[in-house]
Amino acid sequence: MKKRHTMIWALAVILQIGVAGGFLDMNEAQAGIEEVTTLGGGCFWCLDAVYREMDGVRFVETGYAGGHDPDPTYQEVCTGTTGHAEVVQITFDPRKVSFEQLLAVFFTVHDPTTLNRQGADVGTQYRSVVFAHSKEQEASARKVIAELEKEKVFRNPVVTEVTRLKEFHRAEDYHQDYFRRNPGQGYCQAVIRPKLTKFRHKFDDLRK
């Protein structure tokens, strides 16, 4: 019950920041210009499945970011030696969904307090990270995290990294829309489905 209240409070804090902070460029929103951001929160299959159900999200692509290998493969990233994180790159319509709302979902469906780990998935490739595409996104993400820390929303410190995106590498085709294409797979049932259920329950008004 305590964890449930913590997540609800986290959502309230983030959305309040989004309204009060004015980070959303209303001219862009009114013009319908699509924006892009890149998020890492453990196995990219999980975030991929969640954001595909979010209203205002136009496109989701799994991939790798934050490393030094110019052409990483999944097998190489899994070793943790390339420096990449598994990420999803999200193209969204700011008229329908704000960057802060994307962050609200992000901080709800993964644990931002475990360093280089999400459950049984361990390694730097599973780190919690926001790869901002603009100075506005970077400032917004940092302010959200600062507020979550100030309000002690989580029992442990938030370790989510915030940095500017340098390069995104699209993952192999079989990693795209993985949950929909492999619903009966063990990992999908044990790990991804509970995250989807949490998203559907807490963000029903943000679903397509």
N, C-alpha and C positions, 0 to 999 in steps of 0.2 A: 504493500500500500504506500509506503514511504517513497519507493522508487517511482510509482505512478504519479504522486503529487509533485515529485521533483521534475519529472518530464513536463508536466503541465505548466509548472512555474517557469521552466526553461523556455517553453514556447511563448509564454506571456512576455517574458523579459525581452526576447529577441524581436517579437513583433512590435513591442513598444519602442524599441530602439529604431526600428525601420520607419515608424511613423514620425517620431520626434527628431530623428537624426537627419531626415531629408536627404538620404543618400541616393534615392531613386531620381534620376534625371527625368522630370516630368515632360520635358520637350521630346525626349527620345520615346518616352512611353506613349505620348499622344500621337507621335508620328508612326508608331508601330515598328520601330527599329528593333530588330532582334539583337539580343545580347548573348554572350557566351561566357561560361565560367567552367572551371575544372576542379573537381573535388575528389579527395581520396579518404576512404574510411574503412579500410580492411579490404576484403575480397571485392573486386569490382563487379562481380555478378550481383551482389546484394544491392548496391546503389543503383545499378543499371535497372534492375527490376522495379525498384521503388519509384524512381523518377519518370519512368515510362508511363506511370499511372497518374502523374501530376498534371493538372490542368495548366495550360500556358507553356508547357514544355514541348517544344517543337521536335527536338531530336536529341537522342542520347547515344553516345559512342564510348565504348570501353577502350582503354589504352594505358599508356605508361608515360610518366612525367617526372622530372626532377633528378634524372640520372645523367651519366656521362657517356654511356654507350650511344653512338650515333644511329644504330639500327638494332634495338633490342628485340629479343624474342621472348616469348613467355617462359621458356625453359631457363633462359639466362636471368630474367628478372626474378624468377623463383629462387635462385641461388642467393639473392641478396647482394651480389657483387657489382651490379651495374648502377646502384644508387637510385633506381627508379621506384616510384610508388605506383601501385595499381590505382587507376583513377577512372572517373567518368567525366567526359566533356559534355556539358549540357548547353544546348541552344534553347533560349526561352524568349517569350514575348512579354516585355515588362508591362504591357497594358493589362495582362491577365495574372501575372505572378511576379512578385518582386524578388530581388536577390536575397533580401532578409527572410522571405518565406522559404526560399530554397535552403537557407542556413538553418531555419527552424526545423525543417525536416532532417537535415544533415545531423544536427546535434541531438536529435531524438532517436534516430534509427541506428546510431553507432555509439560506442563509448569513447568520448574524446579525452579520457583520463588515463588510458593505458598506453604506455610508450611502445611503439612498434609492435602492437599486438591488438587483435580483435578476437577474443575467445581463444580457440585452438589455433588460429592463424597467427604465427609468430614470425617476425622479421621486419626489416626496414621497409620492405615492399608493402607492408600492411599499415604503415603509419597514418596517423590522422593529419590531413593537410588540406589547406585551401590554396590553390594556385590561382591567384587573382589575375584578371585580364585587364585591369585598369587600376588607377590610384584610388578611385572611388570604391571599388570592390575591396581593395586591400584595407582601406581605412574602415570600411563598414565591418569587415570580418574582425579586425583588431578590436573595434569598439564593442562588438557583440561578446567576444571572449572576455574582455575586461569587465563587462557588466555581469557576465555569468560568474566570474571569479569574485567580484565585489559582493554579489548577492549570495555567494556560497551555494549555488544551485547544485553543484556536485560535491560529494564528500571529499574527493581528491582533486588536486589541481588539474586544470585543463592543459593538455600537452599538444594541442593542435598547432601545427606549424602554419604560418601564413607567409607566403612569398609570391613573387610575380612569376607567372608562367614564362618559361623560355622556349620550350619546345614540347609538343605533344606528339606521341607516336601511337597511331591506331593499332589496337590489338588484332590478333588473327581473327578471321571471320567467325570461327566457331565460338568465340567469346562474346559475340554480339547477341543481345537479347537471349542470353543463355537460359534463363529461368523458363521463359515461355516455350522454348524448344526442348527443354529437358525437365519437365515438371516432376517426373517420378524419380529423378536421380536423388541419391541419398543426401547430398549436401543441400540440394534445393529444398528438400522437405525439412531437414533438421535445422538449417541456418537461415536460408533466404525466406521461406514461408513465414516464420515468426516475425521477421522484420516487416514483411508486407502486411501482415495482420495488424501490427502495431501502427503502421502508417495509415491503413484504411480506417482504423478505429479513431485515431487522434486527429486525422486530417481529412475527414470525409468531405468537408466543404471545399477542399483543394483538389479533389480527384476529378479526373475527366468524366 
